[in-house]
Amino acid sequence: MQRKIAVIALLTAGACMAASAQAKDLTGWFVNGNVGTIDYSASVNADGYSGSGSKTGGTAVLVNAGYRSQFIGVEAGYANLGSVKESDGNVNSKLSGDGWTLGINGHFNPTRMWYISARGGAFIWKLRAKLTATDIRGAFGIERASGSQQSLGWYGGVGTGVDFNSHWSVGANFDYYKMNGHGYDIGNKVYSVSAEYRF
C-alpha cells in the first residue's frame, strides 16, 4: 500500500512539474541574434538573362527584438543573408541580399529547460547583383554592371535549445527566406546558432 502511495505521489509530482514547465510565463521584451551559413536556390528571368542554380556561401546574420505575452509574441528585425559568387571564365557575378522582417514569434517549453521555437511573417527584401566581364581579346577591357531590386516576401523558421534561466537561452535554428519578384525567385535556407536575452 505504501509503495502504491509513493508511486502515485511521484507521478503527481512529475505531472505538476511538466505542467509548470509548459506553463512558463515569458511575458516581456526580448532580443535575439543568429549567426550561420546560408544556401541560395535561385531562378532568374530578368533583363534578358535566364538561369537557375543553387549554391552554399557566405555568412548570414539575423537580429530580432520583440514582445511576448506568455509564450507567443511579435517581432521585428533585420536579416543579412550574405552573398554568393560565381565565376565562369571571364565573367564574375555576385548576388547579395538583406531585408527587414515583421512577424510572430513563439517560445514553448516541453520541459523546464528545453524549448522549441517557431517564427514567421513578412520579409521586405532587397537584392543586389554585380557583374564583371573581361574581354579575353583585350579590345574592350573590363565591363561592369550592377543593379538592385526590392519587394515583399516572407520568412519562417523553427528552432530548439536550452533556457538557462528566465533571461538567457541558446539554440540551433533553421530559417527560410523567400525573395520573389522582378524576375527573381530565390529561396534562402539559413542554418544558425542563436542567443536570446529576455528583459
Secondary structure, DSSP 8 states (H G I E B T S, - for coil): -HHHHHHHHHHHHHHHHHHHHHT----EEEEEEEEEEEEEEEEEEETTEEEEEEEEEEEEEEEEEEEEETTEEEEEEEEEEEEEEEEETTEEEEEEEEEEEEEEEEEE-SSSSEEEEEEEEEEEEEEEEEEEEE-TTSSS-EEEEEEEEEEEEEEEEEEEEEE-SSSEEEEEEEEEEEEEETTEEEEEEEEEEEEEEE-
